[in-house]
Amino acid sequence: MKSLYIFTAMTFALLTGVASAAEFGNHCTVSLANDSMMPTDCSVKTEFEGKEYCFGNEAAKSTFMKNPQATIMKAQAFYAKNAEPERQKISQEQAMEQVKSAKCDLSNKDLGYLMFDKLDLRHCKMVNTSFFGAYLRGANLSGANMQGAYLNLARLEDANLSGANLTDATIFQAIFDKTNFKGANLSNARMIGTLGNVDMSGANIAKGRFGLDIGNQPMGAMRFDAIGGNFANVNFEGADINRSNFKFADFRNANLRNTDLFRADLSKADLTGADITGANMKEAVLDGTIMTNVKGIEATKGYDISKGKCVGC
């Protein structure tokens, strides 16, 4: 098992090292031009004026080829403002030395594939830390400063992230089960994945980007899937959760002002007391959605062409 882990880690390092020659750190050039950071494996790419550019899919590549120079200029401007600082790769032993210290600081460190199962990390500062593929099952991260953290493919089963600062974090295809985000700050965070049993009640997800990015889907139609999720009292103001699956979810008293709910599936979800003023509900599925005492229905966009028959509306 240990040999397999070492082989996997070495393979990942070699792949990322080879791909690092591409512009923009392997992010999709077209997504950057549209103000979105989307990492790719660079399997779809092209060369332009002696430089290599990566794309999430063939459609993005075709868009680039229509006007490469203009796309590159927009991508450069956005990437310069939003590119993540470099991270230092450290070993499991080095990481544990920090965890055991009173002033644990793992900021700007690459902790990819390291093991932190059931550890208490509340005292650690983890700003811009990469937990790519790391094991955090049952870990206590309550109240931790994880601003700008990178949690793609991380194992987060039973992890406690209640009250954690995850502003600007990126969480793609992490594994969730009984994960606790209660009261966490996920403002401007980017998340794609399946949250089967998650508690996000009271969280701040203002301007969060949990919706489907049609322009860049390197692994198919990845989307935020939270059937039965707990989003009571969550602040979603200005967030993008288009096309997400929220069947049977709890949105009681949630702030959904100016939220993009385009084609979101809210079948049987409970929106009692929620505020949907200015929300985009065009083609949203409201079949059996409980909308008792919902505020701002008259100020929504596309509510007249939503689908299904809601309850209490």
Phi and psi in degrees as GROMACS dihedral restraints (atoms count N, CA, C in turn):
[ dihedral_restraints ]
;  ai    aj    ak    al  type     phi  dphi    fc
    3     4     5     6     1   -64.0    20    10
    4     5     6     7     1   -39.1    20    10
    6     7     8     9     1   -63.6    20    10
    7     8     9    10     1   -39.7    20    10
    9    10    11    12     1   -63.6    20    10
   10    11    12    13     1   -42.0    20    10
   12    13    14    15     1   -61.9    20    10
   13    14    15    16     1   -45.2    20    10
   15    16    17    18     1   -63.7    20    10
   16    17    18    19     1   -42.5    20    10
   18    19    20    21     1   -61.8    20    10
   19    20    21    22     1   -43.4    20    10
   21    22    23    24     1   -62.0    20    10
   22    23    24    25     1   -45.0    20    10
   24    25    26    27     1   -64.0    20    10
   25    26    27    28     1   -41.6    20    10
   27    28    29    30     1   -66.3    20    10
   28    29    30    31     1   -40.1    20    10
   30    31    32    33     1   -62.1    20    10
   31    32    33    34     1   -44.5    20    10
   33    34    35    36     1   -61.1    20    10
   34    35    36    37     1   -43.0    20    10
   36    37    38    39     1   -63.5    20    10
   37    38    39    40     1   -41.0    20    10
   39    40    41    42     1   -65.8    20    10
   40    41    42    43     1   -42.4    20    10
   42    43    44    45     1   -62.9    20    10
   43    44    45    46     1   -46.2    20    10
   45    46    47    48     1   -68.3    20    10
   46    47    48    49     1   -32.3    20    10
   48    49    50    51     1   -67.2    20    10
   49    50    51    52     1   -41.8    20    10
   51    52    53    54     1   -66.0    20    10
   52    53    54    55     1   -42.5    20    10
   54    55    56    57     1   -74.5    20    10
   55    56    57    58     1   -14.7    20    10
   57    58    59    60     1   -67.6    20    10
   58    59    60    61     1   -10.1    20    10
   60    61    62    63     1   -71.2    20    10
   61    62    63    64     1   -18.1    20    10
   63    64    65    66     1   -71.9    20    10
   64    65    66    67     1   156.4    20    10
   66    67    68    69     1   -68.0    20    10
   67    68    69    70     1   153.8    20    10
   69    70    71    72     1    61.3    20    10
   70    71    72    73     1    28.9    20    10
   72    73    74    75     1    57.9    20    10
   73    74    75    76     1    36.5    20    10
   75    76    77    78     1    72.0    20    10
   76    77    78    79     1     8.7    20    10
   78    79    80    81     1   -75.6    20    10
   79    80    81    82     1   151.6    20    10
   81    82    83    84     1   -65.0    20    10
   82    83    84    85     1   122.6    20    10
   84    85    86    87     1   -63.0    20    10
   85    86    87    88     1   -38.9    20    10
   87    88    89    90     1   -69.5    20    10
   88    89    90    91     1   -39.5    20    10
   90    91    92    93     1   -63.0    20    10
   91    92    93    94     1   -40.7    20    10
   93    94    95    96     1   -60.9    20    10
   94    95    96    97     1   -41.0    20    10
   96    97    98    99     1   -64.6    20    10
   97    98    99   100     1   -21.7    20    10
   99   100   101   102     1  -104.2    20    10
  100   101   102   103     1    24.7    20    10
  102   103   104   105     1    62.8    20    10
  103   104   105   106     1    42.1    20    10
  105   106   107   108     1  -141.9    20    10
  106   107   108   109     1   132.5    20    10
  108   109   110   111     1   -89.3    20    10
  109   110   111   112     1   116.9    20    10
  111   112   113   114     1  -135.8    20    10
  112   113   114   115     1   103.4    20    10
  114   115   116   117     1   -65.5    20    10
  115   116   117   118     1   148.8    20    10
  117   118   119   120     1  -133.8    20    10
  118   119   120   121     1   168.6    20    10
  120   121   122   123     1   -91.4    20    10
  121   122   123   124     1     3.5    20    10
  123   124   125   126     1    62.5    20    10
  124   125   126   127     1    23.3    20    10
  126   127   128   129     1   -72.2    20    10
  127   128   129   130     1   -24.6    20    10
  129   130   131   132     1  -107.6    20    10
  130   131   132   133     1   117.0    20    10
  132   133   134   135     1  -154.2    20    10
  133   134   135   136     1   170.6    20    10
  135   136   137   138     1  -154.2    20    10
  136   137   138   139     1   163.3    20    10
  138   139   140   141     1  -109.8    20    10
  139   140   141   142     1   135.0    20    10
  141   142   143   144     1  -139.6    20    10
  142   143   144   145     1   120.7    20    10
  144   145   146   147     1    51.9    20    10
  145   146   147   148     1    44.1    20    10
  147   148   149   150     1    81.3    20    10
  148   149   150   151     1     3.9    20    10
  150   151   152   153     1  -122.0    20    10
  151   152   153   154     1   149.8    20    10
  153   154   155   156     1   -99.7    20    10
  154   155   156   157     1   133.9    20    10
  156   157   158   159     1  -124.1    20    10
  157   158   159   160     1   138.8    20    10
  159   160   161   162     1  -103.6    20    10
  160   161   162   163     1   157.6    20    10
  162   163   164   165     1  -142.9    20    10
  163   164   165   166     1   154.0    20    10
  165   166   167   168     1   -74.1    20    10
  166   167   168   169     1   -28.6    20    10
  168   169   170   171     1  -161.8    20    10
  169   170   171   172     1   177.8    20    10
  171   172   173   174     1   -66.6    20    10
  172   173   174   175     1   -32.3    20    10
  174   175   176   177     1   -63.5    20    10
  175   176   177   178     1   -41.7    20    10
  177   178   179   180     1   -64.6    20    10
  178   179   180   181     1   -38.8    20    10
  180   181   182   183     1   -63.0    20    10
  181   182   183   184     1   -42.1    20    10
  183   184   185   186     1   -63.3    20    10
  184   185   186   187     1   -39.7    20    10
  186   187   188   189     1   -61.4    20    10
  187   188   189   190     1   -43.3    20    10
  189   190   191   192     1   -59.7    20    10
  190   191   192   193     1   -44.2    20    10
  192   193   194   195     1   -66.3    20    10
  193   194   195   196     1   -19.0    20    10
  195   196   197   198     1   -69.7    20    10
  196   197   198   199     1   -33.3    20    10
  198   199   200   201     1  -156.7    20    10
  199   200   201   202     1    72.5    20    10
  201   202   203   204     1   -57.8    20    10
  202   203   204   205     1   -45.1    20    10
  204   205   206   207     1   -63.7    20    10
  205   206   207   208     1   -44.5    20    10
  207   208   209   210     1   -65.9    20    10
  208   209   210   211     1   -39.6    20    10
  210   211   212   213     1   -65.0    20    10
  211   212   213   214     1   -41.9    20    10
  213   214   215   216     1   -63.9    20    10
  214   215   216   217     1   -41.4    20    10
  216   217   218   219     1   -62.6    20    10
  217   218   219   220     1   -42.6    20    10
  219   220   221   222     1   -66.8    20    10
  220   221   222   223     1   -41.3    20    10
  222   223   224   225     1   -64.1    20    10
  223   224   225   226     1   -41.3    20    10
  225   226   227   228     1   -61.8    20    10
  226   227   228   229     1   -43.0    20    10
  228   229   230   231     1   -64.2    20    10
  229   230   231   232     1   -43.3    20    10
  231   232   233   234     1   -71.1    20    10
  232   233   234   235     1   -42.3    20    10
  234   235   236   237     1   -65.0    20    10
  235   236   237   238     1   -36.8    20    10
  237   238   239   240     1   -61.5    20    10
  238   239   240   241     1   -32.9    20    10
  240   241   242   243     1   -87.5    20    10
  241   242   243   244     1   -24.3    20    10
  243   244   245   246     1  -120.6    20    10
  244   245   246   247     1    -2.4    20    10
  246   247   248   249     1   -62.5    20    10
  247   248   249   250     1   139.7    20    10
  249   250   251   252     1   -75.5    20    10
  250   251   252   253     1   142.1    20    10
  252   253   254   255     1   -61.7    20    10
  253   254   255   256     1   158.9    20    10
  255   256   257   258     1   -66.0    20    10
  256   257   258   259     1   147.1    20    10
  258   259   260   261     1  -116.0    20    10
  259   260   261   262     1   141.9    20    10
  261   262   263   264     1   -92.5    20    10
  262   263   264   265     1   123.9    20    10
  264   265   266   267     1   -74.6    20    10
  265   266   267   268     1   127.9    20    10
  267   268   269   270     1  -126.1    20    10
  268   269   270   271     1   162.4    20    10
  270   271   272   273     1   -85.8    20    10
  271   272   273   274     1   170.0    20    10
  273   274   275   276     1   -59.8    20    10
  274   275   276   277     1   -42.2    20    10
  276   277   278   279     1   -62.5    20    10
  277   278   279   280     1   -43.8    20    10
  279   280   281   282     1   -65.0    20    10
  280   281   282   283     1   -39.5    20    10
  282   283   284   285     1   -63.6    20    10
  283   284   285   286     1   -41.7    20    10
  285   286   287   288     1   -67.9    20    10
  286   287   288   289     1   -31.3    20    10
  288   289   290   291     1   -61.5    20    10
  289   290   291   292     1   -40.9    20    10
  291   292   293   294     1   -67.5    20    10
  292   293   294   295     1   -45.1    20    10
  294   295   296   297     1   -59.3    20    10
  295   296   297   298     1   -36.4    20    10
  297   298   299   300     1   -79.0    20    10
  298   299   300   301     1   -13.5    20    10
  300   301   302   303     1   -85.5    20    10
  301   302   303   304     1   153.8    20    10
  303   304   305   306     1   -67.7    20    10
  304   305   306   307     1   -31.1    20    10
  306   307   308   309     1  -109.0    20    10
  307   308   309   310     1    55.4    20    10
  309   310   311   312     1   -59.8    20    10
  310   311   312   313     1   121.1    20    10
  312   313   314   315     1  -134.0    20    10
  313   314   315   316     1   107.5    20    10
  315   316   317   318     1  -109.9    20    10
  316   317   318   319     1    19.3    20    10
  318   319   320   321     1   -63.2    20    10
  319   320   321   322     1   143.2    20    10
  321   322   323   324     1    57.9    20    10
  322   323   324   325     1    28.7    20    10
  324   325   326   327     1  -110.0    20    10
  325   326   327   328     1   148.8    20    10
  327   328   329   330     1   -99.2    20    10
  328   329   330   331     1   108.7    20    10
  330   331   332   333     1  -108.7    20    10
  331   332   333   334     1    27.1    20    10
  333   334   335   336     1   -52.8    20    10
  334   335   336   337     1   127.4    20    10
  336   337   338   339     1    67.4    20    10
  337   338   339   340     1     8.8    20    10
  339   340   341   342     1   -78.7    20    10
  340   341   342   343     1   164.7    20    10
  342   343   344   345     1  -105.5    20    10
  343   344   345   346     1   121.9    20    10
  345   346   347   348     1  -133.2    20    10
  346   347   348   349     1    22.1    20    10
  348   349   350   351     1   -54.5    20    10
  349   350   351   352     1   130.3    20    10
  351   352   353   354     1    61.9    20    10
  352   353   354   355     1    15.6    20    10
  354   355   356   357     1   -86.0    20    10
  355   356   357   358     1   151.9    20    10
  357   358   359   360     1   -91.3    20    10
  358   359   360   361     1   108.2    20    10
  360   361   362   363     1  -112.4    20    10
  361   362   363   364     1    16.2    20    10
  363   364   365   366     1   -60.8    20    10
  364   365   366   367     1   -30.6    20    10
  366   367   368   369     1   -86.1    20    10
  367   368   369   370     1    -3.6    20    10
  369   370   371   372     1   -89.2    20    10
  370   371   372   373     1   140.0    20    10
  372   373   374   375     1   -92.3    20    10
  373   374   375   376     1   125.2    20    10
  375   376   377   378     1  -133.5    20    10
  376   377   378   379     1    50.0    20    10
  378   379   380   381     1   -75.8    20    10
  379   380   381   382     1   128.4    20    10
  381   382   383   384     1    58.9    20    10
  382   383   384   385     1    32.1    20    10
  384   385   386   387     1   -89.0    20    10
  385   386   387   388     1   137.6    20    10
  387   388   389   390     1   -96.3    20    10
  388   389   390   391     1   121.4    20    10
  390   391   392   393     1  -110.6    20    10
  391   392   393   394     1    33.8    20    10
  393   394   395   396     1   -55.0    20    10
  394   395   396   397     1   116.3    20    10
  396   397   398   399     1    67.3    20    10
  397   398   399   400     1    10.4    20    10
  399   400   401   402     1   -74.5    20    10
  400   401   402   403     1   157.7    20    10
  402   403   404   405     1  -100.1    20    10
  403   404   405   406     1   112.6    20    10
  405   406   407   408     1  -125.2    20    10
  406   407   408   409     1    29.4    20    10
  408   409   410   411     1   -66.2    20    10
  409   410   411   412     1   122.5    20    10
  411   412   413   414     1    72.9    20    10
  412   413   414   415     1     8.5    20    10
  414   415   416   417     1   -73.1    20    10
  415   416   417   418     1   148.4    20    10
  417   418   419   420     1  -101.1    20    10
  418   419   420   421     1   106.4    20    10
  420   421   422   423     1  -116.4    20    10
  421   422   423   424     1    19.8    20    10
  423   424   425   426     1   -58.3    20    10
  424   425   426   427     1   123.9    20    10
  426   427   428   429     1    74.2    20    10
  427   428   429   430     1     4.6    20    10
  429   430   431   432     1   -71.3    20    10
  430   431   432   433     1   150.4    20    10
  432   433   434   435     1   -88.5    20    10
  433   434   435   436     1   103.3    20    10
  435   436   437   438     1  -123.2    20    10
  436   437   438   439     1    34.0    20    10
  438   439   440   441     1   -58.7    20    10
  439   440   441   442     1   130.1    20    10
  441   442   443   444     1    72.3    20    10
  442   443   444   445     1    12.3    20    10
  444   445   446   447     1   -65.9    20    10
  445   446   447   448     1   154.4    20    10
  447   448   449   450     1  -118.5    20    10
  448   449   450   451     1   108.2    20    10
  450   451   452   453     1  -117.2    20    10
  451   452   453   454     1    27.9    20    10
  453   454   455   456     1   -60.8    20    10
  454   455   456   457     1   132.7    20    10
  456   457   458   459     1    62.3    20    10
  457   458   459   460     1    12.7    20    10
  459   460   461   462     1   -70.0    20    10
  460   461   462   463     1   150.6    20    10
  462   463   464   465     1   -92.8    20    10
  463   464   465   466     1   112.2    20    10
  465   466   467   468     1  -120.0    20    10
  466   467   468   469     1    22.8    20    10
  468   469   470   471     1   -63.0    20    10
  469   470   471   472     1   131.5    20    10
  471   472   473   474     1    63.0    20    10
  472   473   474   475     1    10.5    20    10
  474   475   476   477     1   -72.8    20    10
  475   476   477   478     1   143.6    20    10
  477   478   479   480     1  -105.8    20    10
  478   479   480   481     1   104.3    20    10
  480   481   482   483     1  -112.1    20    10
  481   482   483   484     1    22.0    20    10
  483   484   485   486     1   -61.7    20    10
  484   485   486   487     1   131.5    20    10
  486   487   488   489     1    71.3    20    10
  487   488   489   490     1     4.8    20    10
  489   490   491   492     1   -71.2    20    10
  490   491   492   493     1   150.6    20    10
  492   493   494   495     1   -92.1    20    10
  493   494   495   496     1   101.1    20    10
  495   496   497   498     1  -114.0    20    10
  496   497   498   499     1    29.7    20    10
  498   499   500   501     1   -56.5    20    10
  499   500   501   502     1   133.8    20    10
  501   502   503   504     1    65.0    20    10
  502   503   504   505     1    14.2    20    10
  504   505   506   507     1   -73.3    20    10
  505   506   507   508     1   157.1    20    10
  507   508   509   510     1  -119.6    20    10
  508   509   510   511     1   120.8    20    10
  510   511   512   513     1  -132.5    20    10
  511   512   513   514     1    88.2    20    10
  513   514   515   516     1  -104.8    20    10
  514   515   516   517     1   127.0    20    10
  516   517   518   519     1    53.1    20    10
  517   518   519   520     1    33.3    20    10
  519   520   521   522     1   -71.0    20    10
  520   521   522   523     1   162.1    20    10
  522   523   524   525     1  -101.3    20    10
  523   524   525   526     1   117.4    20    10
  525   526   527   528     1  -112.7    20    10
  526   527   528   529     1   143.5    20    10
  528   529   530   531     1  -166.9    20    10
  529   530   531   532     1   119.8    20    10
  531   532   533   534     1    56.6    20    10
  532   533   534   535     1    32.7    20    10
  534   535   536   537     1   -80.5    20    10
  535   536   537   538     1   136.2    20    10
  537   538   539   540     1  -108.8    20    10
  538   539   540   541     1   109.3    20    10
  540   541   542   543     1  -110.4    20    10
  541   542   543   544     1    19.3    20    10
  543   544   545   546     1   -57.0    20    10
  544   545   546   547     1   123.4    20    10
  546   547   548   549     1    71.5    20    10
  547   548   549   550     1     8.9    20    10
  549   550   551   552     1   -73.0    20    10
  550   551   552   553     1   156.2    20    10
  552   553   554   555     1  -101.2    20    10
  553   554   555   556     1   105.6    20    10
  555   556   557   558     1  -114.3    20    10
  556   557   558   559     1    28.7    20    10
  558   559   560   561     1   -62.6    20    10
  559   560   561   562     1   134.5    20    10
  561   562   563   564     1    61.7    20    10
  562   563   564   565     1    16.2    20    10
  564   565   566   567     1   -78.8    20    10
  565   566   567   568     1   156.2    20    10
  567   568   569   570     1  -115.8    20    10
  568   569   570   571     1   121.2    20    10
  570   571   572   573     1  -137.6    20    10
  571   572   573   574     1   131.9    20    10
  573   574   575   576     1  -136.6    20    10
  574   575   576   577     1   128.3    20    10
  576   577   578   579     1   165.0    20    10
  577   578   579   580     1  -172.1    20    10
  579   580   581   582     1  -114.6    20    10
  580   581   582   583     1   116.8    20    10
  582   583   584   585     1  -110.4    20    10
  583   584   585   586     1    88.4    20    10
  585   586   587   588     1   -70.5    20    10
  586   587   588   589     1   -44.2    20    10
  588   589   590   591     1  -136.4    20    10
  589   590   591   592     1    90.8    20    10
  591   592   593   594     1  -135.4    20    10
  592   593   594   595     1   146.6    20    10
  594   595   596   597     1  -114.9    20    10
  595   596   597   598     1   108.5    20    10
  597   598   599   600     1  -113.4    20    10
  598   599   600   601     1    15.9    20    10
  600   601   602   603     1   -56.8    20    10
  601   602   603   604     1   135.2    20    10
  603   604   605   606     1    74.8    20    10
  604   605   606   607     1     5.2    20    10
  606   607   608   609     1   -74.9    20    10
  607   608   609   610     1   157.2    20    10
  609   610   611   612     1  -105.0    20    10
  610   611   612   613     1   109.2    20    10
  612   613   614   615     1  -118.6    20    10
  613   614   615   616     1    28.2    20    10
  615   616   617   618     1   -55.8    20    10
  616   617   618   619     1   129.4    20    10
  618   619   620   621     1    60.5    20    10
  619   620   621   622     1    19.2    20    10
  621   622   623   624     1   -67.5    20    10
  622   623   624   625     1   153.5    20    10
  624   625   626   627     1  -119.2    20    10
  625   626   627   628     1    87.6    20    10
  627   628   629   630     1  -108.0    20    10
  628   629   630   631     1    -0.4    20    10
  630   631   632   633     1   -81.5    20    10
  631   632   633   634     1   173.0    20    10
  633   634   635   636     1   -77.1    20    10
  634   635   636   637     1   128.8    20    10
  636   637   638   639     1   -94.1    20    10
  637   638   639   640     1    96.3    20    10
  639   640   641   642     1   -62.3    20    10
  640   641   642   643     1   -33.6    20    10
  642   643   644   645     1   -73.5    20    10
  643   644   645   646     1   -13.3    20    10
  645   646   647   648     1  -149.9    20    10
  646   647   648   649     1    97.6    20    10
  648   649   650   651     1  -131.1    20    10
  649   650   651   652     1    74.5    20    10
  651   652   653   654     1   -63.8    20    10
  652   653   654   655     1   -21.7    20    10
  654   655   656   657     1  -116.8    20    10
  655   656   657   658     1    25.8    20    10
  657   658   659   660     1    93.9    20    10
  658   659   660   661     1  -168.3    20    10
  660   661   662   663     1   -80.1    20    10
  661   662   663   664     1    78.3    20    10
  663   664   665   666     1   -76.2    20    10
  664   665   666   667     1   136.5    20    10
  666   667   668   669     1  -149.5    20    10
  667   668   669   670     1   165.4    20    10
  669   670   671   672     1   -79.9    20    10
  670   671   672   673     1   118.2    20    10
  672   673   674   675     1  -121.3    20    10
  673   674   675   676     1   111.1    20    10
  675   676   677   678     1  -135.3    20    10
  676   677   678   679     1    58.3    20    10
  678   679   680   681     1   -62.1    20    10
  679   680   681   682     1   122.8    20    10
  681   682   683   684     1    74.9    20    10
  682   683   684   685     1    11.6    20    10
  684   685   686   687     1   -67.4    20    10
  685   686   687   688     1   155.2    20    10
  687   688   689   690     1   -99.4    20    10
  688   689   690   691     1   106.1    20    10
  690   691   692   693     1  -121.7    20    10
  691   692   693   694     1    25.6    20    10
  693   694   695   696     1   -61.4    20    10
  694   695   696   697     1   134.2    20    10
  696   697   698   699     1    63.8    20    10
  697   698   699   700     1    17.0    20    10
  699   700   701   702     1   -77.4    20    10
  700   701   702   703     1   143.4    20    10
  702   703   704   705     1   -95.2    20    10
  703   704   705   706     1   101.3    20    10
  705   706   707   708     1  -101.6    20    10
  706   707   708   709     1    13.0    20    10
  708   709   710   711     1   -54.9    20    10
  709   710   711   712     1   126.3    20    10
  711   712   713   714     1    73.4    20    10
  712   713   714   715     1     8.2    20    10
  714   715   716   717     1   -80.3    20    10
  715   716   717   718     1   158.5    20    10
  717   718   719   720     1  -109.6    20    10
  718   719   720   721     1   106.8    20    10
  720   721   722   723     1  -127.1    20    10
  721   722   723   724     1    36.8    20    10
  723   724   725   726     1   -61.1    20    10
  724   725   726   727     1   145.0    20    10
  726   727   728   729     1    61.9    20    10
  727   728   729   730     1     9.2    20    10
  729   730   731   732     1   -76.0    20    10
  730   731   732   733     1   155.4    20    10
  732   733   734   735     1  -101.9    20    10
  733   734   735   736     1   108.0    20    10
  735   736   737   738     1  -119.6    20    10
  736   737   738   739     1    32.1    20    10
  738   739   740   741     1   -56.2    20    10
  739   740   741   742     1   134.4    20    10
  741   742   743   744     1    62.6    20    10
  742   743   744   745     1    11.6    20    10
  744   745   746   747     1   -74.9    20    10
  745   746   747   748     1   156.5    20    10
  747   748   749   750     1  -101.2    20    10
  748   749   750   751     1   108.5    20    10
  750   751   752   753     1  -115.9    20    10
  751   752   753   754     1    24.5    20    10
  753   754   755   756     1   -58.8    20    10
  754   755   756   757     1   128.5    20    10
  756   757   758   759     1    60.8    20    10
  757   758   759   760     1    21.0    20    10
  759   760   761   762     1   -76.0    20    10
  760   761   762   763     1   151.4    20    10
  762   763   764   765     1   -93.9    20    10
  763   764   765   766     1   104.9    20    10
  765   766   767   768     1  -113.0    20    10
  766   767   768   769     1    27.6    20    10
  768   769   770   771     1   -64.6    20    10
  769   770   771   772     1   130.8    20    10
  771   772   773   774     1    57.3    20    10
  772   773   774   775     1    26.4    20    10
  774   775   776   777     1   -87.1    20    10
  775   776   777   778     1   141.6    20    10
  777   778   779   780     1   -86.2    20    10
  778   779   780   781     1   104.6    20    10
  780   781   782   783     1  -111.1    20    10
  781   782   783   784     1    25.0    20    10
  783   784   785   786     1   -55.5    20    10
  784   785   786   787     1   121.8    20    10
  786   787   788   789     1    59.2    20    10
  787   788   789   790     1    16.0    20    10
  789   790   791   792     1   -67.3    20    10
  790   791   792   793     1   140.8    20    10
  792   793   794   795     1   -95.2    20    10
  793   794   795   796     1   105.9    20    10
  795   796   797   798     1  -110.8    20    10
  796   797   798   799     1    26.9    20    10
  798   799   800   801     1   -56.6    20    10
  799   800   801   802     1   127.9    20    10
  801   802   803   804     1    61.9    20    10
  802   803   804   805     1     9.3    20    10
  804   805   806   807     1   -73.7    20    10
  805   806   807   808     1   156.0    20    10
  807   808   809   810     1  -107.9    20    10
  808   809   810   811     1   108.7    20    10
  810   811   812   813     1  -106.9    20    10
  811   812   813   814     1    22.3    20    10
  813   814   815   816     1   -51.4    20    10
  814   815   816   817     1   123.9    20    10
  816   817   818   819     1    75.2    20    10
  817   818   819   820     1     2.8    20    10
  819   820   821   822     1   -72.3    20    10
  820   821   822   823     1   157.1    20    10
  822   823   824   825     1  -110.0    20    10
  823   824   825   826     1   113.4    20    10
  825   826   827   828     1  -112.5    20    10
  826   827   828   829     1    22.5    20    10
  828   829   830   831     1   -55.5    20    10
  829   830   831   832     1   126.1    20    10
  831   832   833   834     1    76.2    20    10
  832   833   834   835     1     1.3    20    10
  834   835   836   837     1   -70.0    20    10
  835   836   837   838     1   147.4    20    10
  837   838   839   840     1   -91.5    20    10
  838   839   840   841     1   105.0    20    10
  840   841   842   843     1  -110.6    20    10
  841   842   843   844     1    22.0    20    10
  843   844   845   846     1   -61.4    20    10
  844   845   846   847     1   123.9    20    10
  846   847   848   849     1    62.6    20    10
  847   848   849   850     1    15.2    20    10
  849   850   851   852     1   -66.0    20    10
  850   851   852   853     1   147.4    20    10
  852   853   854   855     1   -94.5    20    10
  853   854   855   856     1   115.3    20    10
  855   856   857   858     1  -118.7    20    10
  856   857   858   859     1    36.9    20    10
  858   859   860   861     1   -75.4    20    10
  859   860   861   862     1   105.2    20    10
  861   862   863   864     1    78.8    20    10
  862   863   864   865     1     9.5    20    10
  864   865   866   867     1   -67.0    20    10
  865   866   867   868     1   128.7    20    10
  867   868   869   870     1   -82.8    20    10
  868   869   870   871     1   117.7    20    10
  870   871   872   873     1  -125.9    20    10
  871   872   873   874     1    36.7    20    10
  873   874   875   876     1   -65.2    20    10
  874   875   876   877     1   129.0    20    10
  876   877   878   879     1    57.7    20    10
  877   878   879   880     1    26.9    20    10
  879   880   881   882     1   -69.1    20    10
  880   881   882   883     1   138.0    20    10
  882   883   884   885     1   -98.7    20    10
  883   884   885   886     1   145.2    20    10
  885   886   887   888     1    81.7    20    10
  886   887   888   889     1    16.5    20    10
  888   889   890   891     1   -56.7    20    10
  889   890   891   892     1   -40.3    20    10
  891   892   893   894     1   -68.1    20    10
  892   893   894   895     1   -15.5    20    10
  894   895   896   897     1  -107.5    20    10
  895   896   897   898     1    15.9    20    10
  897   898   899   900     1   -86.2    20    10
  898   899   900   901     1   168.3    20    10
  900   901   902   903     1  -111.8    20    10
  901   902   903   904     1   126.6    20    10
  903   904   905   906     1    79.2    20    10
  904   905   906   907     1     7.6    20    10
  906   907   908   909     1   -60.0    20    10
  907   908   909   910     1   -31.3    20    10
  909   910   911   912     1   -69.2    20    10
  910   911   912   913     1   -17.0    20    10
  912   913   914   915     1  -118.1    20    10
  913   914   915   916     1    23.6    20    10
  915   916   917   918     1   -72.7    20    10
  916   917   918   919     1   166.7    20    10
  918   919   920   921     1  -111.5    20    10
  919   920   921   922     1   146.5    20    10
  921   922   923   924     1    89.2    20    10
  922   923   924   925     1   169.3    20    10
  924   925   926   927     1  -110.6    20    10
  925   926   927   928     1   116.4    20    10
  927   928   929   930     1   -83.1    20    10
  928   929   930   931     1   167.0    20    10
  930   931   932   933     1  -109.5    20    10
  931   932   933   934     1   131.3    20    10
  933   934   935   936     1    75.7    20    10
  934   935   936   937     1    19.4    20    10
